[in-house]
Every structure is written in C-alpha cells, then in structure tokens.
Amino acid sequence: MAAEFHPLRSLLLAVSGWVSGHQQDVIAYLVEENRVLKEQLGGRRIRLTDDQRRRLAAKGTGSGARLSLRSRPS
C-alpha cells in the first residue's frame, strides 16, 4: 500500500527537525560555556547558598519539589 502525502505531516517533520537541531546547538553552547567557566575557576569550587540551590532546582524541574536539597558543609 502506498503512503499518502500529508502536507501537515511534512510541515511537522520539518519543524521538529529544526527544533531538534536548535536544541543541539543550545546544548553545545552550554557545554562550551560550562567548560570555559570551569577553566576560569581554576579548580576552585563554587559554594551555593541553599536559596540559590532551590532557585536552580525550581528552574530545572519546573517546581523544585521533586529534588532533595541536602545541606552542604561550608
């Protein structure tokens, strides 16, 4: 049986391909940015406050409720 041509399906495939490529570009940028920032730290560790960790967790998960935030020694 021959596959039917659906213009909407073709459009969705094109858009999803573009989005996927864009996401890969953003990930590559962030990986490089992290590498540069770590290089600038020169082996030092960043100490985040509990409030900063909560804000980062909330941005990463949408709510922050699913992540367990353990206190770290200063």
C-alpha positions as CSV (number, residue, x, y, z in Angstrom):
1,M,0.0,0.0,0.0
2,A,1.4,3.4,-1.0
3,A,1.8,6.0,1.7
4,E,-0.3,9.1,1.3
5,F,1.2,12.5,1.2
6,H,0.1,14.7,4.1
7,P,1.3,18.3,3.9
8,L,0.7,18.8,7.6
9,R,2.9,15.8,8.4
10,S,5.7,17.1,6.2
11,L,5.4,20.5,8.0
12,L,5.5,18.9,11.4
13,L,8.6,16.8,10.4
14,A,10.4,19.9,9.1
15,V,9.6,21.9,12.3
16,S,10.6,19.1,14.6
17,G,13.8,18.7,12.7
18,W,14.6,22.4,13.1
19,V,13.7,22.3,16.8
20,S,15.9,19.3,17.4
21,G,18.8,21.0,15.6
22,H,18.3,24.2,17.6
23,Q,18.3,22.2,20.8
24,Q,21.5,20.5,19.9
25,D,23.1,23.9,19.1
26,V,22.0,25.3,22.5
27,I,23.3,22.2,24.3
28,A,26.7,22.5,22.5
29,Y,26.8,26.2,23.5
30,L,26.1,25.5,27.2
31,V,28.6,22.7,27.3
32,E,31.3,25.0,25.9
33,E,30.2,27.8,28.3
34,N,30.5,25.4,31.3
35,R,34.0,24.4,30.1
36,V,35.1,28.0,29.9
37,L,33.6,28.9,33.2
38,K,35.3,25.9,34.9
39,E,38.6,26.8,33.3
40,Q,38.2,30.3,34.7
41,L,37.6,29.0,38.2
42,G,41.0,27.2,38.1
43,G,40.0,24.2,40.2
44,R,38.1,26.2,42.9
45,R,34.7,25.1,43.8
46,I,31.6,27.3,43.8
47,R,29.7,27.4,47.1
48,L,26.0,28.0,46.6
49,T,23.6,29.0,49.3
50,D,20.5,27.0,50.0
51,D,18.4,29.7,48.4
52,Q,20.5,29.6,45.2
53,R,20.2,25.8,45.1
54,R,16.4,26.0,45.5
55,R,16.1,28.6,42.7
56,L,18.2,26.4,40.3
57,A,16.3,23.3,41.2
58,A,13.0,25.1,40.6
59,K,14.2,26.3,37.2
60,G,15.4,22.8,36.2
61,T,12.3,20.9,37.2
62,G,9.5,23.4,36.9
63,S,8.6,23.1,40.6
64,G,11.7,22.1,42.5
65,A,9.6,19.8,44.7
66,R,11.0,16.5,43.2
67,L,14.6,17.3,44.1
68,S,16.0,16.6,47.5
69,L,18.1,19.6,48.8
70,R,20.7,18.4,51.2
71,S,22.7,21.0,53.1
72,R,26.3,21.1,52.3
73,P,29.1,21.9,54.7
74,S,30.6,25.4,54.3
